[in-house]
Amino acid sequence: MSAAASHPRIELAASPPCEAFRPRFNAPRGARTAAVVRPPAAVVAPTSRAAIVAFIASAALIGFATNLSMHLLNLRMQSLGVSGSGIGVSVAIQALGIVLAAPMTKYAIGRYGVRQTLVAGSLLCTATLAAFSVVTDMFVWNALRFVFAGGLALLFTTSESLIIARADGGNRGRVVAWYATALATGTSAGPLLIALIGIQGAAPLLWGALIFAWASTPIFAYLRRGEGLTPVVRKSTFATLRIAPIAFLSAFVFGIADNGGMALLGVYSVMTGYDYTSAVAFAAFATVGGILLQIPLGYSANNRNPRLVLICCAVFSIFLLAVLPSIMAHKPLAFGAVFGLGGLIEGLYTVGLICIAKYYRGLGISSANGCFISLCGFGELLGPLATGASMQYLGAEGFVLALAAVLALYILLIGRISDVQRAAIPVPAPAGALAVRARPAPG
């Protein structure tokens, strides 16, 4: 199965027709002043640890349900006799749906607010997932999968944007690193539930729908009524790319390397002589590395220049890829190398998110996050095509050469990209403060 749609990142993010969003709280309608007033910190504490933990838990649940549903849908298609190419097309349709929907989520947030956007995402996911239990026609199936992707984009964009919005200069690296760790853990654990619930009948799909319905509950518990992501600057969604391009380039390269590399590690190991049991363990070590190394990488990016951390991730990844063919016969060394490789590749996403949190605070987190996720998803679509073609013509060596070439080009580009365009950034609100927007009294 392609990991294109099983990866949570292409199942994620975006904000209203404005680029800039920051936490807000709408005052009661009876307030007569239109001035912006900041409430006491004791009344509104958007960066409280409990709220951050709740938002991260919600995102982990969404990741769990997403990867569970990805494997479940693909296995059910296989049981219905659908060909491998048919399954691949269905996965690509879902991935494309997320790529298209992620930047549009900002309009839903701007028009209906955070709560309503999360509810809409949950309803889309639960309803479409339940509907798969009575659908066998592949045209209808793929149409439902496209709609399902829209619900995933709403959920992931909104939840991830809320987390990033609450990461300030003091806790940015820690919050994003713990988020990435929780998301990777939830995503990895999702398919394990299939061993308990199976794939036949309506029950497994209803379990997935129920988890999607529960996923946003922690956010609702800590999101104050009227709190949202307030527009400040009106710009095109993709105009945000010019402010911190290294973040978006990192998302794109991560998508290529993750779905075109980490997802094919098992295939590569079999081509080099591993049996299937060893191949599964080989890929699992990369997953564990992707979970455990995000916290140190996040702390490093918070205390140092994120560009330097991203370059180090890419350089050391190329080094591990270069030595991998020569150490595949020595399993302890190979497993250690792939552990580091999985963590460093995942680090491109984690550090890229830290750049979003750092450079778009009070500026356009939802809009920037939508672009970030969309480019990541686009990379997820292209990655397997590039690596697969390289492996077809060059054998197992093609796996290493394709990934190393992508990472080398990434290093070249990230070294030449100019610094953040601070001139385009308005002065943000003080970190951790929620603005109270009072509405004029009617009449």
Contacts in CASP RR format, 6 or more apart in sequence:
PFRMAT RR
TARGET T0000
AUTHOR 0000-0000-0000
METHOD contacts of the structure
MODEL  1
MSAAASHPRIELAASPPCEAFRPRFNAPRGARTAAVVRPPAAVVAPTSRA
AIVAFIASAALIGFATNLSMHLLNLRMQSLGVSGSGIGVSVAIQALGIVL
AAPMTKYAIGRYGVRQTLVAGSLLCTATLAAFSVVTDMFVWNALRFVFAG
GLALLFTTSESLIIARADGGNRGRVVAWYATALATGTSAGPLLIALIGIQ
GAAPLLWGALIFAWASTPIFAYLRRGEGLTPVVRKSTFATLRIAPIAFLS
AFVFGIADNGGMALLGVYSVMTGYDYTSAVAFAAFATVGGILLQIPLGYS
ANNRNPRLVLICCAVFSIFLLAVLPSIMAHKPLAFGAVFGLGGLIEGLYT
VGLICIAKYYRGLGISSANGCFISLCGFGELLGPLATGASMQYLGAEGFV
LALAAVLALYILLIGRISDVQRAAIPVPAPAGALAVRARPAPG
1 70 0 8 1.000
1 71 0 8 1.000
1 74 0 8 1.000
1 75 0 8 1.000
1 87 0 8 1.000
1 91 0 8 1.000
2 88 0 8 1.000
2 91 0 8 1.000
2 92 0 8 1.000
2 259 0 8 1.000
2 263 0 8 1.000
2 384 0 8 1.000
3 258 0 8 1.000
3 259 0 8 1.000
3 262 0 8 1.000
3 263 0 8 1.000
3 380 0 8 1.000
4 10 0 8 1.000
4 91 0 8 1.000
4 92 0 8 1.000
4 94 0 8 1.000
4 95 0 8 1.000
4 259 0 8 1.000
4 263 0 8 1.000
4 377 0 8 1.000
4 380 0 8 1.000
4 381 0 8 1.000
4 384 0 8 1.000
5 11 0 8 1.000
5 70 0 8 1.000
5 91 0 8 1.000
5 92 0 8 1.000
5 94 0 8 1.000
5 95 0 8 1.000
5 98 0 8 1.000
5 149 0 8 1.000
6 66 0 8 1.000
6 67 0 8 1.000
6 70 0 8 1.000
6 71 0 8 1.000
6 187 0 8 1.000
7 187 0 8 1.000
7 255 0 8 1.000
7 258 0 8 1.000
7 259 0 8 1.000
7 263 0 8 1.000
7 377 0 8 1.000
7 380 0 8 1.000
8 62 0 8 1.000
8 63 0 8 1.000
8 66 0 8 1.000
8 67 0 8 1.000
8 156 0 8 1.000
8 183 0 8 1.000
8 187 0 8 1.000
9 156 0 8 1.000
9 251 0 8 1.000
9 254 0 8 1.000
9 255 0 8 1.000
9 258 0 8 1.000
9 349 0 8 1.000
9 373 0 8 1.000
9 376 0 8 1.000
9 377 0 8 1.000
9 380 0 8 1.000
10 95 0 8 1.000
10 98 0 8 1.000
10 99 0 8 1.000
10 255 0 8 1.000
10 373 0 8 1.000
10 376 0 8 1.000
10 377 0 8 1.000
10 380 0 8 1.000
11 63 0 8 1.000
11 66 0 8 1.000
11 70 0 8 1.000
11 98 0 8 1.000
11 149 0 8 1.000
11 152 0 8 1.000
11 153 0 8 1.000
11 156 0 8 1.000
12 98 0 8 1.000
12 102 0 8 1.000
12 152 0 8 1.000
12 153 0 8 1.000
12 155 0 8 1.000
12 156 0 8 1.000
12 157 0 8 1.000
12 160 0 8 1.000
12 369 0 8 1.000
12 370 0 8 1.000
12 373 0 8 1.000
12 376 0 8 1.000
13 102 0 8 1.000
13 105 0 8 1.000
13 153 0 8 1.000
13 156 0 8 1.000
13 157 0 8 1.000
13 158 0 8 1.000
13 160 0 8 1.000
13 161 0 8 1.000
13 366 0 8 1.000
13 369 0 8 1.000
13 370 0 8 1.000
13 372 0 8 1.000
13 373 0 8 1.000
13 374 0 8 1.000
14 102 0 8 1.000
14 103 0 8 1.000
14 104 0 8 1.000
14 105 0 8 1.000
14 106 0 8 1.000
14 109 0 8 1.000
14 153 0 8 1.000
14 157 0 8 1.000
14 161 0 8 1.000
14 237 0 8 1.000
14 366 0 8 1.000
14 367 0 8 1.000
14 369 0 8 1.000
14 370 0 8 1.000
14 371 0 8 1.000
14 373 0 8 1.000
14 374 0 8 1.000
15 21 0 8 1.000
15 105 0 8 1.000
15 106 0 8 1.000
15 109 0 8 1.000
15 110 0 8 1.000
15 157 0 8 1.000
15 161 0 8 1.000
15 229 0 8 1.000
15 231 0 8 1.000
15 364 0 8 1.000
15 365 0 8 1.000
15 366 0 8 1.000
15 367 0 8 1.000
15 369 0 8 1.000
15 370 0 8 1.000
16 106 0 8 1.000
16 107 0 8 1.000
16 109 0 8 1.000
16 110 0 8 1.000
16 111 0 8 1.000
16 231 0 8 1.000
17 106 0 8 1.000
17 107 0 8 1.000
17 110 0 8 1.000
17 231 0 8 1.000
17 234 0 8 1.000
18 106 0 8 1.000
18 110 0 8 1.000
18 231 0 8 1.000
18 232 0 8 1.000
18 233 0 8 1.000
18 234 0 8 1.000
18 235 0 8 1.000
18 364 0 8 1.000
18 367 0 8 1.000
19 232 0 8 1.000
19 233 0 8 1.000
19 234 0 8 1.000
19 235 0 8 1.000
19 236 0 8 1.000
19 237 0 8 1.000
19 239 0 8 1.000
19 240 0 8 1.000
19 363 0 8 1.000
19 364 0 8 1.000
19 367 0 8 1.000
19 368 0 8 1.000
20 231 0 8 1.000
20 232 0 8 1.000
20 233 0 8 1.000
20 235 0 8 1.000
20 362 0 8 1.000
20 363 0 8 1.000
20 364 0 8 1.000
20 367 0 8 1.000
20 426 0 8 1.000
21 106 0 8 1.000
21 109 0 8 1.000
21 161 0 8 1.000
21 165 0 8 1.000
21 228 0 8 1.000
21 229 0 8 1.000
21 230 0 8 1.000
21 231 0 8 1.000
21 232 0 8 1.000
21 362 0 8 1.000
21 363 0 8 1.000
21 364 0 8 1.000
21 365 0 8 1.000
21 366 0 8 1.000
21 367 0 8 1.000
22 165 0 8 1.000
22 229 0 8 1.000
22 230 0 8 1.000
22 232 0 8 1.000
22 361 0 8 1.000
22 362 0 8 1.000
22 363 0 8 1.000
22 364 0 8 1.000
22 365 0 8 1.000
22 428 0 8 1.000
22 429 0 8 1.000
22 435 0 8 1.000
23 46 0 8 1.000
23 165 0 8 1.000
23 166 0 8 1.000
23 227 0 8 1.000
23 228 0 8 1.000
23 229 0 8 1.000
23 230 0 8 1.000
23 432 0 8 1.000
23 434 0 8 1.000
23 435 0 8 1.000
24 226 0 8 1.000
24 227 0 8 1.000
24 228 0 8 1.000
24 229 0 8 1.000
24 230 0 8 1.000
24 434 0 8 1.000
24 435 0 8 1.000
24 436 0 8 1.000
24 437 0 8 1.000
25 39 0 8 1.000
25 44 0 8 1.000
25 224 0 8 1.000
25 226 0 8 1.000
25 227 0 8 1.000
25 228 0 8 1.000
25 434 0 8 1.000
25 435 0 8 1.000
25 436 0 8 1.000
25 437 0 8 1.000
26 226 0 8 1.000
26 227 0 8 1.000
26 436 0 8 1.000
26 437 0 8 1.000
26 439 0 8 1.000
27 37 0 8 1.000
27 436 0 8 1.000
27 437 0 8 1.000
27 438 0 8 1.000
27 439 0 8 1.000
29 439 0 8 1.000
29 441 0 8 1.000
29 442 0 8 1.000
30 439 0 8 1.000
30 441 0 8 1.000
30 442 0 8 1.000
31 438 0 8 1.000
31 439 0 8 1.000
31 440 0 8 1.000
31 441 0 8 1.000
32 438 0 8 1.000
32 440 0 8 1.000
32 441 0 8 1.000
33 438 0 8 1.000
33 440 0 8 1.000
34 438 0 8 1.000
34 439 0 8 1.000
34 440 0 8 1.000
35 438 0 8 1.000
36 435 0 8 1.000
36 436 0 8 1.000
36 437 0 8 1.000
36 438 0 8 1.000
37 436 0 8 1.000
37 438 0 8 1.000
38 433 0 8 1.000
38 434 0 8 1.000
38 435 0 8 1.000
38 436 0 8 1.000
39 434 0 8 1.000
39 436 0 8 1.000
41 433 0 8 1.000
44 224 0 8 1.000
44 434 0 8 1.000
45 51 0 8 1.000
46 165 0 8 1.000
46 166 0 8 1.000
46 227 0 8 1.000
46 432 0 8 1.000
46 433 0 8 1.000
46 434 0 8 1.000
47 166 0 8 1.000
47 167 0 8 1.000
47 168 0 8 1.000
47 171 0 8 1.000
47 431 0 8 1.000
47 432 0 8 1.000
48 222 0 8 1.000
50 222 0 8 1.000
51 166 0 8 1.000
51 222 0 8 1.000
51 223 0 8 1.000
52 163 0 8 1.000
52 166 0 8 1.000
52 171 0 8 1.000
52 175 0 8 1.000
54 218 0 8 1.000
54 219 0 8 1.000
54 221 0 8 1.000
54 222 0 8 1.000
55 159 0 8 1.000
55 162 0 8 1.000
55 163 0 8 1.000
55 166 0 8 1.000
55 218 0 8 1.000
55 219 0 8 1.000
55 222 0 8 1.000
56 163 0 8 1.000
56 175 0 8 1.000
56 178 0 8 1.000
56 179 0 8 1.000
56 182 0 8 1.000
57 182 0 8 1.000
57 218 0 8 1.000
58 159 0 8 1.000
58 215 0 8 1.000
58 216 0 8 1.000
58 217 0 8 1.000
58 218 0 8 1.000
58 219 0 8 1.000
59 156 0 8 1.000
59 159 0 8 1.000
59 160 0 8 1.000
59 163 0 8 1.000
59 179 0 8 1.000
59 182 0 8 1.000
59 183 0 8 1.000
60 182 0 8 1.000
60 183 0 8 1.000
60 185 0 8 1.000
60 186 0 8 1.000
61 186 0 8 1.000
61 211 0 8 1.000
61 214 0 8 1.000
61 215 0 8 1.000
61 218 0 8 1.000
62 152 0 8 1.000
62 155 0 8 1.000
62 156 0 8 1.000
62 159 0 8 1.000
62 212 0 8 1.000
62 215 0 8 1.000
62 216 0 8 1.000
63 156 0 8 1.000
63 183 0 8 1.000
63 186 0 8 1.000
63 187 0 8 1.000
63 190 0 8 1.000
64 186 0 8 1.000
64 187 0 8 1.000
64 189 0 8 1.000
64 190 0 8 1.000
64 211 0 8 1.000
65 125 0 8 1.000
65 190 0 8 1.000
65 208 0 8 1.000
65 211 0 8 1.000
65 212 0 8 1.000
65 215 0 8 1.000
66 152 0 8 1.000
66 156 0 8 1.000
66 187 0 8 1.000
67 186 0 8 1.000
67 187 0 8 1.000
67 188 0 8 1.000
67 190 0 8 1.000
67 191 0 8 1.000
68 190 0 8 1.000
68 191 0 8 1.000
68 193 0 8 1.000
68 194 0 8 1.000
68 208 0 8 1.000
68 211 0 8 1.000
69 125 0 8 1.000
69 129 0 8 1.000
69 148 0 8 1.000
69 205 0 8 1.000
69 208 0 8 1.000
69 212 0 8 1.000
70 91 0 8 1.000
70 94 0 8 1.000
71 190 0 8 1.000
71 191 0 8 1.000
71 194 0 8 1.000
72 194 0 8 1.000
72 199 0 8 1.000
72 204 0 8 1.000
72 205 0 8 1.000
72 208 0 8 1.000
73 90 0 8 1.000
73 132 0 8 1.000
73 145 0 8 1.000
74 87 0 8 1.000
74 90 0 8 1.000
74 91 0 8 1.000
75 194 0 8 1.000
75 199 0 8 1.000
76 132 0 8 1.000
76 199 0 8 1.000
77 86 0 8 1.000
77 87 0 8 1.000
77 90 0 8 1.000
77 141 0 8 1.000
78 84 0 8 1.000
78 87 0 8 1.000
79 199 0 8 1.000
79 200 0 8 1.000
80 136 0 8 1.000
82 90 0 8 1.000
82 138 0 8 1.000
86 138 0 8 1.000
89 142 0 8 1.000
90 138 0 8 1.000
90 141 0 8 1.000
90 142 0 8 1.000
90 145 0 8 1.000
92 381 0 8 1.000
93 142 0 8 1.000
93 145 0 8 1.000
93 146 0 8 1.000
93 149 0 8 1.000
94 145 0 8 1.000
94 146 0 8 1.000
94 148 0 8 1.000
94 149 0 8 1.000
95 149 0 8 1.000
95 377 0 8 1.000
95 380 0 8 1.000
95 381 0 8 1.000
96 146 0 8 1.000
96 149 0 8 1.000
96 381 0 8 1.000
97 146 0 8 1.000
97 149 0 8 1.000
97 150 0 8 1.000
97 153 0 8 1.000
98 149 0 8 1.000
98 150 0 8 1.000
98 152 0 8 1.000
98 153 0 8 1.000
98 373 0 8 1.000
98 374 0 8 1.000
98 377 0 8 1.000
99 374 0 8 1.000
99 377 0 8 1.000
99 378 0 8 1.000
99 381 0 8 1.000
100 374 0 8 1.000
101 149 0 8 1.000
101 150 0 8 1.000
101 151 0 8 1.000
101 152 0 8 1.000
101 153 0 8 1.000
101 154 0 8 1.000
102 153 0 8 1.000
102 156 0 8 1.000
102 157 0 8 1.000
102 370 0 8 1.000
102 371 0 8 1.000
102 373 0 8 1.000
102 374 0 8 1.000
103 237 0 8 1.000
103 238 0 8 1.000
103 367 0 8 1.000
103 370 0 8 1.000
103 371 0 8 1.000
103 374 0 8 1.000
104 153 0 8 1.000
105 117 0 8 1.000
105 153 0 8 1.000
105 154 0 8 1.000
105 157 0 8 1.000
105 158 0 8 1.000
105 366 0 8 1.000
105 370 0 8 1.000
106 157 0 8 1.000
106 237 0 8 1.000
106 366 0 8 1.000
106 367 0 8 1.000
106 370 0 8 1.000
108 116 0 8 1.000
108 117 0 8 1.000
108 120 0 8 1.000
108 154 0 8 1.000
109 117 0 8 1.000
109 158 0 8 1.000
109 161 0 8 1.000
109 228 0 8 1.000
109 229 0 8 1.000
109 366 0 8 1.000
110 229 0 8 1.000
110 231 0 8 1.000
112 120 0 8 1.000
113 228 0 8 1.000
114 158 0 8 1.000
114 162 0 8 1.000
114 223 0 8 1.000
114 227 0 8 1.000
114 228 0 8 1.000
114 229 0 8 1.000
115 220 0 8 1.000
115 223 0 8 1.000
115 225 0 8 1.000
117 154 0 8 1.000
117 158 0 8 1.000
118 154 0 8 1.000
118 155 0 8 1.000
118 158 0 8 1.000
118 159 0 8 1.000
118 216 0 8 1.000
118 219 0 8 1.000
118 220 0 8 1.000
119 216 0 8 1.000
120 151 0 8 1.000
120 154 0 8 1.000
121 150 0 8 1.000
121 151 0 8 1.000
121 152 0 8 1.000
121 154 0 8 1.000
121 155 0 8 1.000
122 155 0 8 1.000
122 212 0 8 1.000
122 213 0 8 1.000
122 215 0 8 1.000
122 216 0 8 1.000
124 147 0 8 1.000
124 148 0 8 1.000
124 150 0 8 1.000
124 151 0 8 1.000
124 154 0 8 1.000
125 148 0 8 1.000
125 151 0 8 1.000
125 152 0 8 1.000
125 155 0 8 1.000
125 209 0 8 1.000
125 212 0 8 1.000
126 209 0 8 1.000
126 210 0 8 1.000
126 212 0 8 1.000
126 213 0 8 1.000
127 209 0 8 1.000
128 144 0 8 1.000
128 145 0 8 1.000
128 147 0 8 1.000
128 148 0 8 1.000
128 151 0 8 1.000
129 148 0 8 1.000
129 205 0 8 1.000
129 208 0 8 1.000
129 209 0 8 1.000
129 212 0 8 1.000
130 202 0 8 1.000
130 205 0 8 1.000
130 206 0 8 1.000
130 209 0 8 1.000
131 144 0 8 1.000
132 141 0 8 1.000
132 144 0 8 1.000
132 205 0 8 1.000
133 201 0 8 1.000
133 202 0 8 1.000
133 205 0 8 1.000
133 206 0 8 1.000
134 202 0 8 1.000
135 141 0 8 1.000
135 144 0 8 1.000
153 373 0 8 1.000
155 212 0 8 1.000
155 215 0 8 1.000
155 216 0 8 1.000
156 373 0 8 1.000
157 366 0 8 1.000
157 369 0 8 1.000
157 370 0 8 1.000
157 373 0 8 1.000
158 366 0 8 1.000
159 216 0 8 1.000
159 219 0 8 1.000
160 179 0 8 1.000
160 353 0 8 1.000
160 369 0 8 1.000
160 373 0 8 1.000
161 229 0 8 1.000
161 365 0 8 1.000
161 366 0 8 1.000
161 369 0 8 1.000
162 219 0 8 1.000
162 223 0 8 1.000
162 229 0 8 1.000
163 175 0 8 1.000
163 176 0 8 1.000
163 179 0 8 1.000
164 176 0 8 1.000
164 353 0 8 1.000
164 356 0 8 1.000
164 357 0 8 1.000
164 360 0 8 1.000
164 365 0 8 1.000
164 369 0 8 1.000
165 229 0 8 1.000
165 361 0 8 1.000
165 362 0 8 1.000
165 365 0 8 1.000
166 175 0 8 1.000
166 432 0 8 1.000
167 173 0 8 1.000
167 175 0 8 1.000
167 176 0 8 1.000
167 354 0 8 1.000
167 357 0 8 1.000
168 361 0 8 1.000
168 431 0 8 1.000
168 432 0 8 1.000
169 302 0 8 1.000
169 358 0 8 1.000
169 431 0 8 1.000
170 302 0 8 1.000
170 431 0 8 1.000
172 302 0 8 1.000
172 354 0 8 1.000
172 357 0 8 1.000
172 358 0 8 1.000
173 298 0 8 1.000
173 299 0 8 1.000
173 301 0 8 1.000
173 302 0 8 1.000
173 354 0 8 1.000
173 357 0 8 1.000
174 295 0 8 1.000
174 298 0 8 1.000
174 299 0 8 1.000
174 302 0 8 1.000
175 357 0 8 1.000
176 298 0 8 1.000
176 350 0 8 1.000
176 353 0 8 1.000
176 354 0 8 1.000
176 357 0 8 1.000
177 294 0 8 1.000
177 295 0 8 1.000
177 296 0 8 1.000
177 297 0 8 1.000
177 298 0 8 1.000
177 299 0 8 1.000
177 350 0 8 1.000
178 295 0 8 1.000
179 353 0 8 1.000
180 294 0 8 1.000
180 298 0 8 1.000
180 346 0 8 1.000
180 347 0 8 1.000
180 349 0 8 1.000
180 350 0 8 1.000
180 353 0 8 1.000
181 291 0 8 1.000
181 292 0 8 1.000
181 294 0 8 1.000
181 295 0 8 1.000
184 287 0 8 1.000
184 290 0 8 1.000
184 291 0 8 1.000
184 294 0 8 1.000
184 346 0 8 1.000
185 291 0 8 1.000
188 287 0 8 1.000
188 291 0 8 1.000
193 207 0 8 1.000
194 204 0 8 1.000
197 203 0 8 1.000
197 204 0 8 1.000
197 207 0 8 1.000
198 204 0 8 1.000
227 434 0 8 1.000
229 364 0 8 1.000
229 365 0 8 1.000
229 366 0 8 1.000
230 435 0 8 1.000
230 437 0 8 1.000
232 362 0 8 1.000
232 363 0 8 1.000
232 364 0 8 1.000
232 426 0 8 1.000
233 363 0 8 1.000
233 364 0 8 1.000
233 426 0 8 1.000
235 367 0 8 1.000
237 367 0 8 1.000
237 370 0 8 1.000
237 371 0 8 1.000
238 371 0 8 1.000
240 360 0 8 1.000
240 364 0 8 1.000
240 367 0 8 1.000
240 368 0 8 1.000
240 371 0 8 1.000
241 248 0 8 1.000
241 371 0 8 1.000
242 421 0 8 1.000
242 424 0 8 1.000
243 359 0 8 1.000
243 360 0 8 1.000
243 363 0 8 1.000
243 368 0 8 1.000
243 420 0 8 1.000
243 421 0 8 1.000
243 424 0 8 1.000
243 425 0 8 1.000
244 355 0 8 1.000
244 356 0 8 1.000
244 358 0 8 1.000
244 359 0 8 1.000
244 360 0 8 1.000
244 368 0 8 1.000
244 420 0 8 1.000
245 417 0 8 1.000
246 306 0 8 1.000
246 307 0 8 1.000
246 310 0 8 1.000
246 352 0 8 1.000
246 355 0 8 1.000
246 414 0 8 1.000
246 417 0 8 1.000
247 352 0 8 1.000
247 353 0 8 1.000
247 355 0 8 1.000
247 356 0 8 1.000
247 359 0 8 1.000
247 368 0 8 1.000
247 372 0 8 1.000
248 371 0 8 1.000
248 372 0 8 1.000
248 375 0 8 1.000
249 410 0 8 1.000
249 413 0 8 1.000
249 414 0 8 1.000
249 417 0 8 1.000
250 310 0 8 1.000
250 348 0 8 1.000
250 349 0 8 1.000
250 351 0 8 1.000
250 352 0 8 1.000
250 355 0 8 1.000
250 410 0 8 1.000
250 414 0 8 1.000
251 348 0 8 1.000
251 349 0 8 1.000
251 352 0 8 1.000
251 372 0 8 1.000
251 373 0 8 1.000
251 375 0 8 1.000
251 376 0 8 1.000
252 375 0 8 1.000
252 376 0 8 1.000
252 378 0 8 1.000
252 379 0 8 1.000
253 314 0 8 1.000
253 348 0 8 1.000
253 379 0 8 1.000
253 406 0 8 1.000
253 407 0 8 1.000
253 410 0 8 1.000
254 345 0 8 1.000
254 346 0 8 1.000
254 347 0 8 1.000
254 348 0 8 1.000
254 349 0 8 1.000
254 376 0 8 1.000
254 379 0 8 1.000
255 349 0 8 1.000
255 376 0 8 1.000
255 377 0 8 1.000
255 378 0 8 1.000
255 379 0 8 1.000
255 380 0 8 1.000
255 383 0 8 1.000
256 379 0 8 1.000
256 380 0 8 1.000
256 382 0 8 1.000
256 383 0 8 1.000
256 386 0 8 1.000
256 406 0 8 1.000
257 317 0 8 1.000
257 345 0 8 1.000
257 348 0 8 1.000
257 383 0 8 1.000
257 403 0 8 1.000
257 406 0 8 1.000
257 407 0 8 1.000
258 345 0 8 1.000
258 346 0 8 1.000
258 349 0 8 1.000
258 380 0 8 1.000
259 379 0 8 1.000
259 380 0 8 1.000
259 381 0 8 1.000
259 383 0 8 1.000
259 384 0 8 1.000
260 383 0 8 1.000
260 384 0 8 1.000
260 386 0 8 1.000
260 387 0 8 1.000
260 388 0 8 1.000
260 402 0 8 1.000
260 403 0 8 1.000
261 268 0 8 1.000
261 345 0 8 1.000
261 383 0 8 1.000
261 387 0 8 1.000
261 399 0 8 1.000
261 403 0 8 1.000
262 283 0 8 1.000
262 286 0 8 1.000
262 287 0 8 1.000
262 341 0 8 1.000
262 342 0 8 1.000
262 345 0 8 1.000
263 384 0 8 1.000
264 384 0 8 1.000
264 387 0 8 1.000
264 388 0 8 1.000
264 391 0 8 1.000
264 399 0 8 1.000
265 279 0 8 1.000
265 282 0 8 1.000
265 283 0 8 1.000
265 286 0 8 1.000
265 338 0 8 1.000
266 274 0 8 1.000
266 279 0 8 1.000
266 280 0 8 1.000
266 282 0 8 1.000
266 283 0 8 1.000
267 279 0 8 1.000
267 391 0 8 1.000
267 399 0 8 1.000
268 391 0 8 1.000
268 396 0 8 1.000
268 399 0 8 1.000
269 278 0 8 1.000
269 279 0 8 1.000
269 282 0 8 1.000
269 283 0 8 1.000
269 328 0 8 1.000
270 276 0 8 1.000
270 279 0 8 1.000
271 391 0 8 1.000
271 395 0 8 1.000
271 396 0 8 1.000
271 399 0 8 1.000
272 325 0 8 1.000
272 328 0 8 1.000
272 396 0 8 1.000
273 328 0 8 1.000
274 282 0 8 1.000
274 328 0 8 1.000
278 331 0 8 1.000
281 335 0 8 1.000
282 334 0 8 1.000
282 335 0 8 1.000
282 338 0 8 1.000
283 338 0 8 1.000
285 335 0 8 1.000
285 336 0 8 1.000
285 338 0 8 1.000
285 339 0 8 1.000
286 338 0 8 1.000
286 339 0 8 1.000
286 340 0 8 1.000
286 341 0 8 1.000
286 342 0 8 1.000
286 343 0 8 1.000
287 342 0 8 1.000
288 339 0 8 1.000
289 339 0 8 1.000
289 340 0 8 1.000
289 342 0 8 1.000
289 343 0 8 1.000
289 346 0 8 1.000
290 342 0 8 1.000
290 343 0 8 1.000
290 345 0 8 1.000
290 346 0 8 1.000
290 347 0 8 1.000
292 343 0 8 1.000
293 340 0 8 1.000
293 342 0 8 1.000
293 343 0 8 1.000
293 344 0 8 1.000
293 346 0 8 1.000
293 347 0 8 1.000
294 343 0 8 1.000
294 346 0 8 1.000
294 347 0 8 1.000
294 350 0 8 1.000
297 309 0 8 1.000
297 313 0 8 1.000
297 343 0 8 1.000
297 344 0 8 1.000
297 347 0 8 1.000
297 350 0 8 1.000
297 351 0 8 1.000
298 309 0 8 1.000
298 347 0 8 1.000
298 350 0 8 1.000
298 351 0 8 1.000
298 354 0 8 1.000
300 309 0 8 1.000
301 309 0 8 1.000
301 350 0 8 1.000
301 351 0 8 1.000
301 354 0 8 1.000
302 354 0 8 1.000
306 351 0 8 1.000
306 352 0 8 1.000
306 354 0 8 1.000
306 355 0 8 1.000
306 358 0 8 1.000
307 414 0 8 1.000
307 415 0 8 1.000
309 351 0 8 1.000
310 348 0 8 1.000
310 351 0 8 1.000
310 352 0 8 1.000
310 414 0 8 1.000
311 411 0 8 1.000
311 414 0 8 1.000
311 415 0 8 1.000
313 344 0 8 1.000
313 345 0 8 1.000
313 347 0 8 1.000
313 348 0 8 1.000
313 351 0 8 1.000
314 344 0 8 1.000
314 348 0 8 1.000
314 407 0 8 1.000
314 408 0 8 1.000
314 410 0 8 1.000
314 411 0 8 1.000
314 414 0 8 1.000
315 411 0 8 1.000
316 340 0 8 1.000
316 344 0 8 1.000
317 341 0 8 1.000
317 344 0 8 1.000
317 345 0 8 1.000
317 403 0 8 1.000
317 407 0 8 1.000
318 404 0 8 1.000
318 407 0 8 1.000
318 408 0 8 1.000
318 411 0 8 1.000
320 337 0 8 1.000
320 338 0 8 1.000
320 340 0 8 1.000
320 341 0 8 1.000
320 344 0 8 1.000
321 341 0 8 1.000
321 400 0 8 1.000
321 403 0 8 1.000
321 404 0 8 1.000
321 407 0 8 1.000
322 400 0 8 1.000
322 404 0 8 1.000
323 337 0 8 1.000
324 334 0 8 1.000
324 337 0 8 1.000
324 338 0 8 1.000
324 341 0 8 1.000
324 400 0 8 1.000
325 396 0 8 1.000
325 397 0 8 1.000
325 400 0 8 1.000
327 333 0 8 1.000
327 334 0 8 1.000
327 337 0 8 1.000
328 334 0 8 1.000
349 376 0 8 1.000
352 372 0 8 1.000
353 372 0 8 1.000
356 365 0 8 1.000
356 368 0 8 1.000
356 369 0 8 1.000
356 372 0 8 1.000
357 365 0 8 1.000
359 420 0 8 1.000
359 425 0 8 1.000
360 368 0 8 1.000
361 428 0 8 1.000
361 431 0 8 1.000
362 428 0 8 1.000
362 429 0 8 1.000
363 425 0 8 1.000
363 426 0 8 1.000
363 428 0 8 1.000
386 402 0 8 1.000
386 406 0 8 1.000
387 398 0 8 1.000
387 399 0 8 1.000
387 402 0 8 1.000
387 403 0 8 1.000
388 402 0 8 1.000
390 398 0 8 1.000
390 399 0 8 1.000
390 401 0 8 1.000
390 402 0 8 1.000
391 398 0 8 1.000
391 399 0 8 1.000
391 402 0 8 1.000
394 401 0 8 1.000
429 435 0 8 1.000
END
